[in-house]
Amino acid sequence: MTNKFITSFIPWLIPIIIVIVWQVAVAVGVVSAQLLPAPFTILTSFYNLLVSGELFYHMSGSLARALIGLLIGGGIGFVLGVANGLSKFSYAFTDTTLQMIRNIPNLALVPLVIIWFGIDEGAKIFLVSIGVMFPIYINTLHGIKNIDPGFIEMGKMYGVKGWRLFKEILLPGALPSIFVGLRYSLGVMWMTLIVAETIASTRGVGYLAMTAQQFMQSDIIIITILLYAFFGKIADMLSRWGEKRALRWHKSYVNN
């Protein structure tokens, strides 16, 4: 029990030390409270935002955009990864184009996206979708292409074909790589969302940060940064939980 507690506590040791040093540095005047408010001040501001309902309003907007963008972009990336992993024609036809688009920075697309979608939710969701699509695409493609051909041949010998072959051999074999892509895409999702929410938003954590910048509210800006870090950590934890559940059969996850 003690070892389990220590193992659970160790990951939080560095953040706790940073917060303590931060509070002391501001309290003794080493760091200006105007430039970097003390953790207690930030906590007070967080409580005020929470009680007023403003925090939930902006968080729910950001989470909705992130989830919709992940579902759309992740779904397209997965389908393209499977198609290009299974079909040489599909790979030859689409992969070069996809790789060219992948290397275009999201910021470079913003002016064009505004022309296409205006400043409504469509522009923000499009940017998130395009950001998360490629990590899932590349890792799904990698997972499908690196399945041992012997497993596929063995399955065919036992009469496993079509959908059963995909469900019982191809998909399980590609899942470790797909989950790597998912975890990476979750990080890209939050970074892209920050950019997306600078497009004439009236709701979202990014909008909250921009408004705080205009009024020089350092405590609110830090709260938004911490929120993105919190979102990213929760998303990664959920992804790892799903990975362990889906890969219980894999030898690397037996004792995890």
ROLOKOL-411638 format. One line per 10 residues: number of its first residue (from 1); their letters; for each residue x, z, y of N, C-alpha, C, CB. Coordinates in steps of 0.1 Angstrom, whole numbers, plus 2048, in hexadecimal, padded with zeros to 3 digits. Last residue first. Glycine has a CB too. Layout:
BEGIN
NUM> A> X Z Y X Z Y X Z Y X Z Y  ...;
This chain:
BEGIN
256> NNVYSKHWRL> 801 758 7D5 7FF 759 7E3 7F1 75F 7E6 801 74C 7EA  806 751 7BB 809 75F 7BE 806 762 7CD 816 762 7BB  7FF 735 7BB 7FA 73E 7B1 7FB 74D 7B5 801 73C 7A3  809 722 7CA 7FF 72A 7D1 7F9 735 7C7 7F3 722 7D6  81A 711 7BC 81F 718 7C8 815 722 7CF 822 70D 7D2  80A 707 7A8 813 711 7A5 819 718 7B1 81E 70C 79C  7E7 702 7AE 7F5 6FE 7B1 7FF 709 7AF 7F6 6F8 7BF  7CE 70C 7AD 7D3 707 7A1 7E2 703 7A2 7CC 6FA 79C  7C7 712 7C7 7C9 71D 7BE 7D0 718 7B1 7BC 723 7BA  7C2 702 7DD 7CE 6FF 7D4 7D1 70B 7CB 7DA 6FC 7DD;
246> ARKEGWRSLM> 7AD 70A 7EB 7AC 6FD 7E5 7B7 6FA 7DB 7AC 6F3 7F0  7B5 724 7F4 7A9 722 7EB 7A9 715 7E4 79D 724 7F4  7CC 71D 803 7CD 726 7F7 7C1 725 7EE 7CF 734 7FB  7BF 70E 817 7CA 708 80F 7CB 710 802 7D7 707 816  7AE 720 823 7A8 715 81C 7B2 70E 813 7A3 70A 826  7C2 730 82E 7B9 736 825 7B2 72B 81D 7AE 73E 82C  7CE 71E 840 7D6 724 834 7CD 72A 82A 7E0 72E 83A  7B9 71A 851 7BF 70F 84A 7C6 714 83E 7C8 706 853  7B6 733 85C 7AB 72D 854 7B0 722 84C 7A0 728 85E  7CF 735 869 7CB 73F 85E 7C0 739 856 7C7 74C 864;
236> DAIKGFFAYL> 7CD 721 87C 7D7 720 871 7D4 729 866 7E5 723 877  7B8 72B 88C 7B6 71E 885 7C0 71D 879 7B8 712 88F  7C4 742 895 7B8 743 88D 7B6 736 885 7AB 746 895  7D9 737 8A4 7DC 740 899 7D0 741 890 7E0 74E 89F  7CB 728 8B8 7D4 721 8AE 7D7 72A 8A2 7E1 71E 8B6  7BC 73C 8C5 7B5 731 8BE 7BE 72B 8B4 7B0 727 8C8  7D3 74A 8D0 7CA 750 8C6 7C2 746 8BE 7C0 75A 8CE  7DD 737 8E1 7E6 73C 8D6 7DD 743 8CB 7F0 746 8DC  7C7 734 8F2 7CC 729 8EA 7D4 72D 8DF 7D3 71F 8F3  7C7 74E 8FC 7BC 749 8F5 7C0 73D 8EC 7B0 746 8FE;
226> LITIIIIDSQ> 7DF 74F 90A 7DE 758 8FE 7D2 753 8F6 7DC 766 903  7D9 73E 91F 7E4 73A 916 7E3 742 909 7F1 73E 91D  7C4 74C 92B 7C1 73F 925 7CC 73B 91B 7BF 734 92F  7D2 762 934 7C7 764 92A 7C4 757 923 7BA 769 931  7E2 756 947 7E9 75C 93B 7DE 75E 930 7F0 769 93E  7CF 750 95A 7D7 745 954 7DD 74A 947 7E2 740 95D  7C6 769 961 7BD 760 95A 7C4 755 953 7B3 75A 964  7DD 772 96E 7D8 77A 963 7CF 771 95A 7D1 786 967  7E1 762 984 7EB 761 979 7E5 768 96C 7F8 768 97D  7D1 751 998 7CD 75C 990 7D5 75C 983 7BD 75C 98C;
216> MFQQATMALY> 7D0 73E 9AD 7DC 746 9AA 7D9 752 9A2 7E3 74A 9B8  7BB 72D 9AF 7B9 739 9B6 7C5 743 9B3 7AC 740 9B2  7C4 718 99F 7C0 715 9AD 7BF 722 9B5 7B3 70D 9AE  7C7 724 986 7D2 71F 98D 7D0 71D 99C 7D7 712 987  7AC 729 97F 7B5 734 982 7C1 730 989 7B8 73C 975  7A5 70E 97A 79E 716 985 7A7 722 989 790 71A 981  7B5 709 964 7B6 701 970 7B0 708 97C 7B0 6F4 96F  7AA 71C 951 7B8 71D 955 7BB 715 962 7C1 717 94B  790 712 94E 792 720 953 7A0 722 958 78F 72A 948  796 6F9 943 78F 6FA 950 791 708 956 780 6F7 950;
206> GVGRTSAITE> 79F 702 92A 7A8 6FB 933 7A3 6FB 941 7A9 6ED 92E  788 70E 91F 794 717 923 79E 70F 92C 79B 71B 916  76A 702 92E 775 701 924 780 70A 929 77A 6F3 922  75A 6EE 947 759 6F8 93C 765 6F7 933 74B 6F6 935  75C 6DA 957 756 6E5 95D 754 6F0 953 748 6E1 963  776 6C1 95B 76E 6CA 953 767 6D4 95C 777 6D1 948  786 6AA 961 77A 6AD 969 771 6B6 961 772 6A1 96D  79C 6AD 94B 794 6A2 94F 786 6A6 955 792 697 944  7A8 6C2 93F 7AC 6BF 94D 7A4 6B4 953 7BB 6BD 94E  7A2 6C2 924 799 6CA 92D 79E 6CA 93C 799 6D8 928;
196> AVILTMWMVG> 7B5 6B2 919 7A8 6AD 91A 79F 6B5 924 7A1 6AD 90C  7CC 6C3 919 7CC 6B7 921 7BE 6B2 923 7D4 6AC 91A  7C2 6D6 907 7C6 6DB 914 7C6 6CF 91D 7D4 6E1 913  7BE 6C7 8F0 7B2 6CC 8F7 7B6 6D1 905 7AC 6D7 8EF  7D7 6C2 8E7 7D0 6B7 8ED 7C4 6BC 8F5 7CB 6AE 8E2  7DD 6DC 8DE 7E5 6D6 8E8 7DE 6CA 8EF 7F3 6D1 8E3  7CA 6DE 8C9 7CA 6E7 8D5 7D2 6E2 8E1 7CF 6F5 8D1  7D3 6C9 8B8 7C5 6CA 8BD 7C4 6D2 8CA 7BB 6D0 8B3  7EC 6CF 8B0 7EA 6C4 8B9 7DC 6C5 8BF 7EC 6B7 8B1  7E5 6E4 89E 7ED 6E7 8AA 7EC 6DC 8B4 7FC 6E9 8A6;
186> LSYRLGVFIS> 7D6 6D6 88C 7CF 6E1 893 7D7 6E4 89F 7CD 6ED 88A  7E8 6C5 880 7DE 6BF 889 7D7 6CA 891 7D4 6B7 881  7F6 6D6 870 7FD 6D0 87B 7F3 6CB 885 807 6C5 876  7E2 6DC 85D 7E8 6E7 865 7EF 6E1 871 7F2 6EF 85C  7DE 6C2 853 7D3 6C9 85A 7D9 6D4 862 7C9 6CF 84F  7F6 6BC 847 7F1 6B4 852 7E6 6BB 85A 7EC 6A7 84D  7F6 6CF 833 801 6CF 83D 7FC 6C7 849 80E 6C9 837  7DF 6C6 825 7DF 6D3 82C 7EA 6D4 836 7DF 6DE 822  7EA 6AF 81A 7DF 6AE 823 7DE 6BB 82B 7D2 6AB 81C  7FD 6B8 808 801 6B1 814 7F6 6B0 81E 806 6A3 810;
176> PLAGPLLIEK> 7EC 6C5 7F5 7F7 6CD 7FD 7FB 6C5 809 802 6CF 7F3  7DA 6AF 7ED 7D6 6BA 7F5 7E1 6C2 7FC 7CE 6C3 7ED  7E2 69B 7DB 7E5 699 7E9 7E2 6A5 7F2 7DE 68D 7EF  7D8 6A5 7C3 7E6 6A2 7C4 7EB 6A1 7D3 7EA 696 7BD  7BC 6A5 7C8 7C4 6B2 7C6 7D3 6B0 7C7 7C1 6B7 7B7  7B8 688 7CC 7B6 692 7D6 7BD 69F 7D4 7A7 695 7D8  7C0 67D 7B2 7C6 679 7BF 7C5 684 7CA 7C0 66C 7C3  7B1 68C 79E 7C0 68A 79D 7C6 687 7AB 7C3 67E 794  796 690 7A2 79D 699 799 7AC 697 799 798 696 78B  78D 67D 7B5 78A 68B 7B7 792 694 7AE 77B 68D 7B3;
166> FLRWGKVGYM> 798 664 7AC 79B 669 7BA 799 678 7BA 793 662 7C4  78C 663 793 79B 662 794 79F 668 7A2 7A0 654 793  772 663 799 777 66E 792 786 66F 793 773 66D 783  76F 64A 7A6 76D 657 7AE 773 663 7A7 75E 659 7B1  784 638 791 77B 638 79C 77B 646 7A4 76D 635 798  789 64A 771 78A 63F 77A 781 641 787 786 631 773  794 655 754 791 65A 761 794 64F 76B 79A 667 765  79B 650 73A 78F 64A 73F 78B 64F 74C 784 64C 735  7B4 658 732 7A9 660 72E 79B 65B 734 7AB 66F 732  7C4 645 73F 7C4 645 730 7B8 64D 72B 7D1 64B 72B;
156> KGMEIFGPDI> 7C1 64D 759 7BA 641 755 7BA 640 746 7C2 635 75B  7D0 665 759 7C2 665 75B 7BB 659 757 7C0 668 76A  7E9 659 754 7E4 662 74A 7D4 664 74C 7EA 670 74B  7ED 64B 76C 7EC 644 75F 7E6 64D 754 7FA 640 75B  7EE 661 77E 7E3 657 77F 7E1 64F 772 7E6 64D 78B  804 66E 775 7F7 675 775 7EC 66B 775 7F6 67F 780  818 65B 77A 815 65F 76C 808 666 76B 820 668 767  81B 65A 795 814 64F 78F 810 652 780 81B 642 78F  817 676 7A9 81F 671 79D 816 666 796 822 67C 793  812 66F 7CB 80C 675 7BE 814 66E 7B3 7FD 672 7BD;
146> NKIGHLTNIY> 819 664 7E3 823 66C 7DB 81E 673 7CF 82A 676 7E4  803 659 7EF 80E 650 7EA 818 657 7E2 815 64A 7F6  7F4 66F 7F6 7EF 666 7ED 7FA 65D 7E7 7E4 65C 7F3  805 67C 809 800 683 7FD 7FC 679 7F3 7F6 68D 801  807 668 81D 813 66D 816 80F 674 809 81B 677 81F  7ED 667 826 7F3 65B 821 800 65F 818 7F8 652 82C  7EA 681 830 7E1 67C 825 7E8 670 81E 7D3 679 82A  7FD 681 844 7FF 68A 838 7F6 686 82D 7FD 698 83D  7F3 66D 855 800 66C 850 802 674 843 80B 66F 85A  7D9 678 85B 7DA 66B 855 7E8 66A 84E 7DA 660 860;
136> IPFMVGISVL> 7DE 690 867 7D7 690 85B 7D9 683 854 7C8 693 85D  7ED 688 87E 7F3 691 875 7EC 691 867 7F3 69F 87A  7D8 676 88A 7E4 671 884 7EC 67B 87B 7ED 66C 88F  7C2 685 894 7C0 67B 889 7CD 677 882 7BA 66E 88F  7C5 695 8A9 7C5 69B 89C 7C5 691 891 7B9 6A5 89A  7C4 683 8BF 7CF 68C 8BD 7D0 691 8AF 7CF 697 8C7  7AB 677 8BE 7B7 66F 8BC 7C4 677 8BA 7B9 666 8C8  79C 68E 8C3 79A 687 8B6 7A7 67F 8B4 78E 67E 8B6  7A3 695 8DD 7A5 69E 8D2 7A5 697 8C5 79B 6AA 8D2  799 67E 8EA 7A8 682 8EB 7AB 68B 8E0 7AB 688 8F8;
126> FIKAGEDIGF> 77E 67F 8E4 786 674 8E0 795 677 8E0 784 668 8E9  776 696 8F1 775 696 8E3 77E 68A 8DD 767 694 8DE  779 68E 90C 781 699 907 781 699 8F7 77B 6A7 90C  768 678 90E 776 676 911 77E 682 90B 778 676 920  74E 684 908 754 67A 900 763 678 901 74D 66D 902  747 695 91D 74D 69B 911 753 691 908 742 6A3 909  750 682 93B 747 68A 932 74F 68F 926 73B 683 92F  75C 670 94B 761 67E 94B 759 687 943 763 683 95A  75F 651 93A 75C 659 946 762 666 945 74C 65A 947  768 642 925 75E 64C 922 759 653 92E 763 656 918;
116> WIIVLPVLAL> 77A 62E 930 771 62B 924 765 635 924 779 62C 918  786 63B 945 77F 62E 947 775 62B 93C 789 622 949  791 650 937 788 653 942 780 646 945 78F 658 94F  7A3 642 927 798 64A 921 78D 64D 92B 79D 657 91A  7B6 63A 939 7AE 630 932 7A1 636 92C 7B6 629 927  7C1 652 942 7BB 649 94C 7B1 63F 945 7C5 641 954  7CB 65D 928 7C0 664 930 7BA 65A 93A 7C7 66F 938  7E0 652 91A 7D2 64D 917 7C8 652 921 7CE 650 909  7F6 661 921 7F5 653 925 7E8 64D 923 800 64B 91D  7F1 679 914 7F0 678 922 7EF 66A 928 7FC 67F 929;
106> NPINRIMQLT> 7F6 673 8F9 7E8 675 8FD 7E7 674 90D 7E3 682 8F8  80E 658 8F3 80B 666 8F8 7FC 667 8FC 815 66B 903  810 644 8D8 80B 644 8E5 808 653 8E9 7FF 63B 8E8  814 645 8BD 820 647 8C6 81C 647 8D4 82B 63E 8C3  7FD 63D 8B1 801 64A 8AF 80C 64E 8B9 806 64D 8A1  7FC 621 8B5 7F3 62A 8BD 7F8 638 8BC 7E4 629 8B7  80F 61A 8A2 811 616 8B0 808 61F 8B9 80E 607 8B3  803 622 88B 810 628 88F 813 625 89D 81B 623 886  7ED 611 88A 7EB 620 88B 7F8 627 890 7E7 626 87D  7F9 5F9 886 7F1 5FB 892 7EF 60A 894 7E3 5F5 891;
96> TDTFAYSFKS> 805 5FD 86D 80D 5F9 878 806 5FC 885 811 5EB 878  7EE 601 85C 7F8 60C 85E 800 609 86B 801 60D 852  7DC 5EC 856 7D9 5F6 861 7E4 5FF 865 7CD 5FE 85C  7E5 5DA 843 7DC 5D5 84E 7DB 5DF 859 7CE 5D3 848  7F4 5E8 830 7FA 5DD 838 7F2 5D9 844 7FC 5D1 82F  7DF 5F9 827 7EB 5FE 82D 7F2 5F4 836 7F5 603 822  7CD 5E7 81C 7C9 5F0 827 7D5 5F5 82F 7C0 5FB 822  7DE 5DD 808 7D8 5D4 812 7D4 5DC 81E 7CC 5CC 80D  7E2 5F3 7F7 7EE 5EC 7FE 7E9 5E3 80A 7F6 5E4 7F4  7CF 60F 7F5 7CF 600 7F6 7DB 5FB 7FE 7C2 5FC 7FD;
86> LGNAVGLVFG> 7D4 62A 7F5 7CF 624 7E9 7D0 615 7E9 7C1 628 7E6  7DD 631 80E 7E4 636 803 7E1 62F 7F6 7E2 645 801  7C9 627 81E 7D7 621 81F 7E0 625 813 7DD 623 82C  7B4 638 817 7B3 629 816 7C1 623 815 7AB 623 821  7BE 651 81E 7BA 64E 810 7BA 63F 80E 7AC 654 80D  7C2 64D 83A 7CD 651 831 7CA 64E 822 7D0 660 833  7A8 647 842 7B2 63D 844 7BE 641 83B 7B7 63C 852  79C 660 83C 797 654 836 7A1 649 837 78A 64F 83D  7AB 672 84D 7AA 674 83E 7A6 667 837 7A1 67F 83B  7A5 668 867 7B3 668 862 7B4 669 852 7BB 673 868;
76> IGGGILLGIL> 78A 66C 868 78F 65F 869 79D 65E 863 78F 659 877  789 689 866 782 680 85D 788 672 85C 773 680 860  798 690 87D 79D 693 870 797 68B 865 79B 6A2 86D  788 686 891 795 681 890 79B 684 882 79E 687 89A  770 695 88C 770 686 88D 77E 681 88A 76B 682 89C  778 6B0 889 770 6AA 87F 771 69A 880 761 6AE 880  786 6B3 8A1 78D 6B5 894 785 6AE 889 78F 6C4 891  772 6B0 8B4 77E 6A7 8B4 785 6A7 8A7 787 6AA 8BF  762 6C6 8AE 75D 6B8 8AD 768 6AE 8AC 753 6B5 8B9  774 6DB 8B3 76E 6D9 8A6 769 6CB 8A4 763 6E3 8A3;
66> ARALSGSMHY> 77A 6D8 8CF 785 6D8 8C4 77F 6D5 8B7 78C 6E5 8C4  761 6DA 8DB 769 6CE 8DC 773 6CD 8D1 76F 6CD 8EA  75B 6F5 8D3 752 6EA 8CF 75A 6DC 8D0 746 6E9 8D8  76F 703 8DF 76F 703 8D1 766 6F8 8CC 769 710 8CC  769 6FF 8FA 776 6FA 8F5 775 6F9 8E6 782 703 8F9  750 70C 8FC 752 6FE 900 75E 6F8 8FA 752 6FC 90F  756 726 8F5 74D 71E 8EC 74E 70F 8F0 73F 723 8EE  767 72E 90A 76C 72D 8FD 763 724 8F4 76D 73B 8F7  755 72E 920 760 724 920 766 723 912 76B 729 92A  743 742 918 73E 735 91C 749 72A 91B 739 735 92B;
56> FLEGSVLLNY> 753 758 913 74C 752 908 747 744 90B 740 75A 903  75B 75D 92E 765 75A 924 75E 753 918 76C 766 91F  743 764 93B 74B 758 93F 754 753 934 752 75A 94C  738 77B 936 733 770 92E 73B 763 931 725 76E 930  740 793 941 738 78A 94A 733 77E 942 741 785 955  750 79E 92D 743 7A4 930 73A 79B 938 746 7B1 938  766 78C 92D 75E 78E 921 750 793 925 765 797 917  771 790 947 76C 782 943 763 783 937 778 779 93F  778 7AB 944 76E 7A6 94E 768 799 94B 775 7A6 95C  78B 7AA 930 77F 7B1 92E 774 7AD 938 781 7C1 92F;
46> FSTLITFPAP> 79F 79B 93D 798 796 931 78B 79D 92E 7A2 798 924  7A6 7AD 951 7A0 7A0 954 799 79A 949 7AB 796 95A  7B1 7C1 940 7A6 7C4 949 79E 7B7 94D 7AA 7CB 956  7C7 7B3 935 7BC 7B8 92D 7AF 7BB 934 7C1 7C5 925  7D6 7AE 94C 7D0 7A3 945 7C5 7A7 93C 7DB 79C 93C  7DD 7C8 952 7D5 7C1 95B 7CE 7B5 955 7DE 7BC 967  7EC 7CE 93B 7E0 7D6 93E 7D7 7CF 948 7E4 7E4 943  802 7BC 93D 7F8 7BB 932 7EB 7C2 935 7FE 7BF 925  807 7B3 960 809 7BC 955 7FE 7B9 94A 809 7CA 959  80D 791 96C 805 79E 96C 808 7A6 95F 7F6 79B 96D;
36> LLQASVVGVA> 824 781 97B 821 784 96D 81A 792 96C 82E 784 964  822 77E 997 827 773 98E 823 775 980 836 772 990  819 797 99E 812 78B 9A3 816 77F 99B 815 789 9B2  82B 7A9 994 81D 7A9 98F 815 79D 993 816 7B6 993  84C 7A1 98E 841 7A1 998 834 7A0 991 843 796 9A2  861 7B6 97B 859 7A9 97B 84E 7AB 985 854 7A5 96D  86A 7CF 981 874 7C5 97D 86E 7B7 97E 879 7C7 96F  858 7E3 986 85B 7DA 990 865 7CF 98D 85F 7E1 99C  84F 7F4 972 85B 7F8 97A 85F 7EF 985 866 7FB 970  839 7E5 968 837 7F2 96E 843 7F7 976 835 7FC 962;
26> VAVQWVIVII> 845 7CE 95E 83C 7CC 96A 83B 7DA 970 82F 7C7 966  853 7D9 949 85B 7D1 953 852 7D0 960 85E 7C3 94D  83F 7E5 939 849 7ED 940 850 7E6 94B 853 7F2 936  832 7CE 930 82B 7D8 938 835 7E1 940 822 7E1 92F  847 7C1 922 840 7BA 92D 839 7C4 936 836 7B0 928  84C 7D3 90E 856 7D0 917 851 7CA 924 861 7C6 911  833 7D1 901 838 7DE 906 842 7DC 910 83D 7E6 8FA  832 7B6 8F9 827 7BB 902 82C 7C8 908 81A 7BE 8FA  848 7B4 8E8 848 7AC 8F4 83D 7B2 8FE 844 79D 8F1  840 7C5 8D3 84C 7C8 8DB 84C 7C1 8E9 859 7C5 8D4;
16> IPILWPIFST> 82A 7B6 8CA 828 7C3 8CF 834 7C8 8D8 826 7CD 8C3  837 79E 8C1 82D 79E 8CC 82B 7AB 8D2 820 798 8C7  848 7AA 8AC 84D 7A3 8B8 843 7A2 8C3 853 796 8B4  834 7B4 899 83E 7BC 89F 843 7B6 8AC 849 7C0 896  823 7A5 88A 81E 7A8 898 828 7B1 89F 811 7B0 896  82F 7A1 872 82D 795 87A 829 799 888 823 78D 874  82F 7BD 868 83C 7B6 86C 839 7AA 875 844 7B3 861  817 7C4 85D 81A 7C9 86A 826 7C1 870 81D 7D8 86A  815 7BB 843 80B 7B7 84C 80F 7BA 85B 7FE 7BD 849  82B 7C9 838 82B 7BB 838 821 7B5 842 828 7B5 82A;
6> IFKNTM> 822 7E3 83B 82E 7DF 842 82E 7D0 843 83B 7E5 83B  80C 7E3 829 80A 7E6 838 816 7E1 840 808 7F5 83A  819 7DE 811 80F 7D4 816 80D 7D6 825 802 7D6 80E  828 7F5 80F 82F 7E9 810 826 7DE 816 835 7E4 803  813 808 80C 81C 809 818 823 7FC 81A 827 814 816  808 800 7F4 800 800 800 809 800 80D 7F7 80C 800;
